[in-house]
Amino acid sequence: MPLDISYRRENGKHVRGVPSMDDDCYWFLLPWFSRVQEITGKYVDLRGDAEFRSGAGLGALELALSEALAFVRTQPPRLAFRAGVRTRSKGPQPNETVDRDRLIRVIVELQALCAEARDHDGTVVCRGG
């Protein structure tokens, strides 16, 4: 289930977006998105929507992305992570992997989108499918 993230200007026009974030990138970045939720109360979700406007909300998202990028750059070419939410199973979820270079590209694109929104008093819009 993809997550679409775009930048919207004050007039409501969506200027540009990043390619749909697929599940593996999303699940890997979930701990950083959870920190954003702790600060802003807004949750970047595969099934829901969230908007981050200039100021503290967008700043929290930018900080989380910077921290994620710094961490990812120190990791091996394939990064393991736990995907999904446990439902009935009491055991750990199976590990998944994501390509480090693809993840770096996604994070850098998201950072550029956030910077553009900040510089033009826009809104970063996250739409889950």
C-alpha positions in Angstrom: 0.0 0.0 0.0 1.8 3.2 -1.1 2.1 6.4 0.7 1.9 9.5 -1.4 3.8 12.6 -0.1 3.5 15.9 -1.9 4.0 19.7 -1.3 1.0 22.0 -1.5 1.3 25.8 -1.9 -1.0 28.2 0.0 -3.3 28.3 -3.1 -4.0 24.6 -2.8 -2.0 23.6 -5.8 0.2 20.5 -5.4 3.5 21.5 -6.8 5.4 18.3 -6.7 5.7 15.0 -4.9 8.0 12.2 -4.3 7.4 8.8 -5.9 5.0 6.8 -3.8 6.8 5.4 -0.8 6.4 1.7 -0.8 5.9 -0.5 2.2 9.5 -1.4 2.9 10.7 2.2 3.1 7.8 3.2 5.2 8.2 0.3 7.7 11.9 1.0 8.0 11.2 4.7 8.7 8.4 4.0 11.1 10.4 4.7 14.3 11.3 8.2 13.0 7.7 8.8 11.9 6.6 7.7 15.4 8.8 10.4 16.9 7.1 13.0 14.7 3.8 11.8 16.1 5.0 12.2 19.7 5.9 15.8 18.9 3.1 16.9 16.6 0.3 14.5 17.3 0.2 13.8 13.5 1.0 10.3 12.3 2.5 9.5 8.9 0.4 6.4 8.0 -0.1 4.0 5.1 -3.8 4.2 5.7 -4.4 7.8 6.8 -3.5 11.4 6.1 -1.3 13.9 7.8 -0.3 17.5 6.9 2.8 19.4 8.1 2.9 23.1 7.7 5.8 25.5 8.3 6.8 25.7 11.9 7.1 23.0 14.6 5.3 20.3 12.6 7.4 20.6 9.5 10.5 21.1 11.7 9.8 17.8 13.5 9.4 16.0 10.2 12.7 17.5 8.9 14.6 16.6 12.1 13.3 13.0 12.0 14.4 12.7 8.3 17.8 14.1 9.1 18.3 11.6 11.9 17.1 8.7 9.8 19.4 9.7 7.0 22.4 9.9 9.3 21.6 6.4 10.7 21.0 4.8 7.2 24.3 6.2 5.8 26.2 4.2 8.5 24.4 0.9 7.6 25.3 -2.0 5.3 23.9 -2.2 1.7 20.8 -4.2 2.8 19.1 -3.1 6.0 16.9 -5.5 8.1 13.8 -4.2 9.8 10.6 -5.6 11.2 7.5 -4.9 9.1 3.9 -4.7 10.0 2.0 -4.8 13.3 1.5 -8.0 15.2 -2.1 -9.2 15.3 -2.7 -12.7 16.5 0.9 -14.0 16.5 2.7 -13.7 19.8 6.1 -14.3 18.1 8.3 -11.6 16.4 7.4 -10.5 12.9 9.6 -11.8 10.2 12.5 -9.6 9.2 12.4 -7.8 5.9 15.2 -5.9 4.1 15.4 -2.7 2.2 18.1 -1.4 -0.1 20.2 1.3 1.6 20.8 3.4 -1.5 17.1 3.4 -2.5 16.2 4.4 1.1 18.8 7.2 1.0 17.2 8.5 -2.3 13.7 8.5 -0.8 14.9 10.3 2.4 16.8 12.9 0.4 13.8 13.5 -1.9 11.6 13.9 1.2 14.1 16.4 2.7 14.0 18.4 -0.5 10.3 18.5 -0.5 10.2 19.6 3.2 12.8 22.3 2.4 10.7 23.6 -0.5 7.6 23.7 1.6 9.4 25.5 4.4 10.9 28.1 2.1 7.6 28.8 0.4 5.3 28.6 3.5 3.7 25.5 2.0 2.4 22.2 3.4 3.8 18.7 3.2 0.8 16.4 2.6 1.0 12.7 3.3 -1.9 10.6 1.9 -2.2 6.9 2.7 -4.0 4.6 0.4 
